[in-house]
């Protein structure tokens, strides 16, 4: 004989108020330097997301911008100025 066991997860914020609402989502939060999860219903998840920023980091590292090469005229003028200053010193 085979017996199936169904385990239901209940929304933790509602469980505090002694209400049994089935959890369909997971809420992540930081607690004492670690990421923790609680089971939540869709309503509580939406409320949490409007109140706090999600912990998932969607940003990407900033790429270094290439320095534009100075024009030949500008570099020649700077080199000539440097030579004049060293000759005058």
Secondary structure, DSSP 8 states (H G I E B T S, - for coil): ---------B-HHHHHTT---B--EEEEEEETTEEEEEEE-HHHHHHHHHHS--S----------------HHHHHHHHHHHHHHHHH-
